[in-house]
Amino acid sequence: MNIQWYPGHMTKAKRAMKEDIKLIDLIIELVDARVPFSSRNPDIDEMGRQKARLILLNKADLASDKGNEAWTAYFRDRGVEAVKVDSRSRAGLKQIQAAVLNACREKTERDRKRGILNRPVRAMVVGIPNVGKSTFINSYAGKACAKTGNRPGVTRGNQWIRLNKSLELLDTPGILWPRFESREVGLHLALIGSINDEILDREELAAELIMLLSEKYPGILQERYGEEIQESRDVSQAAAALQDIAAARGCVGKGGQYDLKKAANLLLDDYRSGRLGRITLEFPPEHRKEE
């Protein structure tokens, strides 16, 4: 399953981001804690080379503790501030102010030497679609400042939000990059909902998820749907496992045939919502042998 998606509005959003990045001191990049590598846009690294950086491992409640700790250590070892958060429950948000100050300490020191005191940090909030940028801003601000939605493409324009005397945020649309460098990246982004579901074959995507879970979290499907689920890393047997899930959950269509589309939607929704458990699909390179 080879997935690519780069709608036209993202080109315009990227141009606007290039202009706005001149106005900011800090880039706050949200990544999905379940796939932190796949959910990082390489174009942001290129545009923000001269800016302070802070990475938020959002949706950390949906990822494993082992994965969250591994990725936090990975980024910090490379000199990048990283904080694991769950924007919906506001878990981890209290750590962000200190992380912002730490990431911007060189900028603050330069300002102090020039006699500029108490100037607020201007931060751009960036990330791929559906990674939770607007939910983060609203939770951090304690009020509805940004439009949210559980689908890619809700935020279409940039908007400045003044949180307090020391921090201003610029909310930006979620953008991808023109071509994913690997099949795995495209698959991970589709699984977490950052690709428009309307262009995807959800039955095929569900079979891919079954193969991944059978490899990385054996037994998790049987725990959720019953012992009759035959987990497998083989594509044909994964399709059969989807039929087993349809049978276990009563996904039956007209004529008594199993409704595999309904079963696929159920499995994908269970994964995305965390009902399958806390699942990290990728680890930093040095942790992959231990995984």
Secondary structure, DSSP 8 states (H G I E B T S, - for coil): -------THHHHHHHHHHHHGGG-SEEEEEEETTSTTTTS-HHHHHHTTTSEEEEEEETGGGS-HHHHHHHHHHHHHTT-EEEE-BTTTTBTGGGHHHHHHHHTHHHHHHHHHTT--S--EEEEEE-STTSSHHHHHHHHHTS--S---SSTT---S-EEEEEETTEEEEE------SS-SSHHHHHHHHHTT-S-GGGS-HHHHHHHHHHHHHHHSTTHHHHHH-TT----SSHHHHHHHHHHHHHHTT-B-GGG-B-HHHHHHHHHHHHHHTTT--------GGGTTT-
